[in-house]
Amino acid sequence: MSRATFYPHPAVRATIATVVGAFVLLPLAATVEFTLRDGDTGHSFVHWAAIFDPTKAEAYKPIWVGLTNSLTLMVVTVAVVLFLLAPTMILVNLKFPKLRRLFEFVALLPVSLPAIVLVVGLTPIYLVIGRTLGTGAWTLAFAYGITVLPFAYRSIQASIDAVNLVTLAEAARSLGASWLTVIRRVLAPNLRGGLMAASLIAVAVVLGEFTIASLLNRQNLQTALMLVNRQDAYVSVVFSLMALLFCFVLLLLIGRTGSIGARGKDR
Amino acid sequence: MTAVLHRTATSVALDEVVKDFGKTRVLHELKLEIRAGEFVSLLGPSGCGKTTALRLIAGLEEPTAGSIRMNGDDVTHLPTNRRDIGMVFQSYSLFPHLNALDNTRFGLDMRKVAKDQAKAMALESLELVGLGGLAERYPHELSGGQQQRVALARALVTSPKVLLLDEPLSALDARVRVQLREEIQRIQKELGITTVFVTHDQEEALAISDRVAVMHAGRIEQIGTPEELYLTPATPEVAAFVGMSSMVPAIVHGGTARIWGQLVPVVGGAADGEYRAFVRPENVHLAGPGQGGAAAIVETSVFLGASRRTDARLASGEVVSLQHAADVRLERGSAVRLVIDPAPVVVALAEG
């Protein structure tokens, strides 16, 4: 059942690429230009160099704290996705397929809740968490685990749907594998694309999150940038750019490893 | 010659096994004894419970009641990974991220066989199924038939107690299917491994099994050698499912059926009354001169090479298939007279 595929004219494609590219790149270019301003007319790397200026270290300290916190949160949130969400989804798909609809509904629910509404519910919970687990910034990862849930769910489920999970698991079981081995050696490698995508989304959400951290009085990269922005607009923009670059490199890396893993599925 | 270890074959017994899915009972007090080294097929239409029975032996389902034994040991509640079975599934079940060799050695790795030895054994198992040269290929680089061969090699390499085959040929095209089933039979005989084969294809079941269990609606209707099933089917379901047959009106009187004015013995006997009889195409013949027989009109006549199969409609409306010499050509619409061999027939009560 082959159907002629519609290819737009090269000129149309070029135009679309240019417009979209400009839309993305112009603000970025403007941001870069802004960080390079020196005085009213000149350009230099003075604001970039300022990051490492010991005399300003005190003023920039919140950024380093926020960055460290955000990196920690990133790791914990990814762990929540990989070691809590993914095994639960595998369990639901293998053993309780009837619960899939319900699970999907619950998993997708957070996408319809504005962060501000979420915080209202989270505040009393975090009072308890503060008393039991302390007020460390890492505890935000529980809330982030919920905000990334819909996105992580979708990407993992897509890769689950792409393989015959039940048969693969049963085949491995019949060959003598324990459940842990089934997940580690058979299912995880075949769900790699989805797990990678889910992790990346978790990272992106954590690095860009402001509302929840701010309203729960925890410091992360975004709240720190906001704070420093009041004293030095340049350096906060420099850090924003670096965060963006970091995400871009991460995306590239994940794309690369993902495609190496997918080598076996190309045809 | 094979690295696949020879071990004493295992017997398998299902005793009064019941399986419910929710409120639906899919297996009714199933009793099945499979002798050590035997090749038994579970044959039946879809939904008859044959796959469920196999999955119970594999431990992929737990019975609602009853017990399963291997070599006399109760394995009813033993998890799949500790049953020491080999299984080939209907859908392709090779691990997509591993090549043929690594797929094949998976079970050996689970059993902590030394790396070099596992590799050698896996290669020999691949040789056994005729795929020695394709060990480095990934599943997506193999045809459907080759994938099922690798799955077979993977299931056999650990020299399991029982080999369970869940319609492994149904996704393959006709030629590969016949080729592979003959190979399965050869390998099974060579290794002497107890094998349970699930299929809905009666030709397949008859061709490769020592014994066939015909299942219908969660029960075993009959278990026997292919010859027994074909020649003396115990129930109408078996007669209808095994081999080809046409249904013709019959009147039973005193244990003998009268069909087209001829008397034919009835399998298992039946009370007097009106029945329908299952007659095989090879037991129906064209009447010779002065032989009488039933009048019929030819509908189709198909050349099969060595013979010809003709469908003819009786005056009473039933279509009867008969097999006859290829050189007797029958035109559509021509009138013929049919007679029947005095071979025993199975009868079912006429409905309506």
HADDOCK unambig.tbl for C-alpha pairs under 7 A between the chains (distance, minus, plus):
assign (segid A and resid 167 and name CA) (segid B and resid 93 and name CA) 5.88 0.50 0.50
assign (segid A and resid 168 and name CA) (segid B and resid 93 and name CA) 5.60 0.50 0.50
assign (segid A and resid 168 and name CA) (segid B and resid 95 and name CA) 6.61 0.50 0.50
assign (segid A and resid 171 and name CA) (segid B and resid 93 and name CA) 6.43 0.50 0.50
assign (segid A and resid 173 and name CA) (segid B and resid 80 and name CA) 5.96 0.50 0.50
assign (segid A and resid 173 and name CA) (segid B and resid 81 and name CA) 4.90 0.50 0.50
assign (segid A and resid 174 and name CA) (segid B and resid 80 and name CA) 5.64 0.50 0.50
assign (segid A and resid 174 and name CA) (segid B and resid 81 and name CA) 5.34 0.50 0.50
assign (segid A and resid 174 and name CA) (segid B and resid 85 and name CA) 6.17 0.50 0.50
assign (segid A and resid 174 and name CA) (segid B and resid 86 and name CA) 6.32 0.50 0.50
assign (segid A and resid 174 and name CA) (segid B and resid 87 and name CA) 6.44 0.50 0.50
assign (segid A and resid 175 and name CA) (segid B and resid 81 and name CA) 6.33 0.50 0.50
assign (segid A and resid 175 and name CA) (segid B and resid 86 and name CA) 6.60 0.50 0.50
assign (segid A and resid 175 and name CA) (segid B and resid 107 and name CA) 4.71 0.50 0.50
assign (segid A and resid 176 and name CA) (segid B and resid 81 and name CA) 3.83 0.50 0.50
assign (segid A and resid 176 and name CA) (segid B and resid 82 and name CA) 6.11 0.50 0.50
assign (segid A and resid 176 and name CA) (segid B and resid 84 and name CA) 6.99 0.50 0.50
assign (segid A and resid 176 and name CA) (segid B and resid 107 and name CA) 6.21 0.50 0.50
assign (segid A and resid 176 and name CA) (segid B and resid 110 and name CA) 5.97 0.50 0.50
assign (segid A and resid 177 and name CA) (segid B and resid 81 and name CA) 5.67 0.50 0.50
assign (segid A and resid 177 and name CA) (segid B and resid 110 and name CA) 6.00 0.50 0.50
assign (segid A and resid 178 and name CA) (segid B and resid 81 and name CA) 6.49 0.50 0.50
assign (segid A and resid 186 and name CA) (segid B and resid 95 and name CA) 6.83 0.50 0.50
assign (segid A and resid 189 and name CA) (segid B and resid 97 and name CA) 6.83 0.50 0.50
assign (segid A and resid 190 and name CA) (segid B and resid 97 and name CA) 6.49 0.50 0.50
assign (segid A and resid 264 and name CA) (segid B and resid 97 and name CA) 6.41 0.50 0.50
assign (segid A and resid 264 and name CA) (segid B and resid 138 and name CA) 6.67 0.50 0.50
assign (segid A and resid 265 and name CA) (segid B and resid 140 and name CA) 6.64 0.50 0.50
assign (segid A and resid 267 and name CA) (segid B and resid 140 and name CA) 6.98 0.50 0.50
